[in-house]
Amino acid sequence: MNILFVCTGNTCRSAMAEAILRAKQANINVQSAGIYAKQGDAMSANAQAVLNDQHIAHAHAANTLTEEHLAWATVVLTMTNAHKQAILQAAPQYASKLYTLHEYTTNSAKDVRDPFGGSRAVYEETFTELQAAINQLPFWKER
């Protein structure tokens, strides 16, 4: 299974989600990308700090979302409905594998809050939200 997390800049939410899922050592391939990411940008300092606090390994450079990412993915999980809609508009052929994270895990229309520019506490809240949603993914456990 190939999971792709998508957000705006691929330096906060999707990057943390990728690291969280990767740390579960599930039999899953995981990547992340951003709709407006600047290729090669580092993960935000607060995102790195929160992952370090949780002892979650991370080595990240931002990826700009491409059609190759979408084709590779079995499931594409966006952080917001706006991200999902942007992808649907640009690449409607991937609609069948495109969901928001909360839509896929809790059948909720809720967006994952963007911590960009926020305090460490805001990043910790986003981490907690991401971790709770990822813990509900139906396929991360070893089979």
Number of C-alpha atoms within 10 A of each C-alpha: 13 15 21 23 27 33 26 23 23 30 28 26 31 27 29 28 27 23 20 21 22 19 13 15 12 15 14 16 16 18 22 28 28 25 18 14 19 18 15 13 15 17 22 19 12 21 24 22 16 20 19 12 10 11 10 17 13 18 9 19 17 22 24 19 24 12 11 8 19 21 14 15 20 16 20 27 26 31 25 22 18 14 20 20 17 12 22 15 11 10 13 12 13 17 14 11 14 23 22 26 28 25 19 20 17 13 11 11 13 14 16 21 16 16 20 16 11 10 10 15 12 17 26 18 14 22 24 13 17 23 15 13 18 21 16 13 15 9 13 17 12 9 6
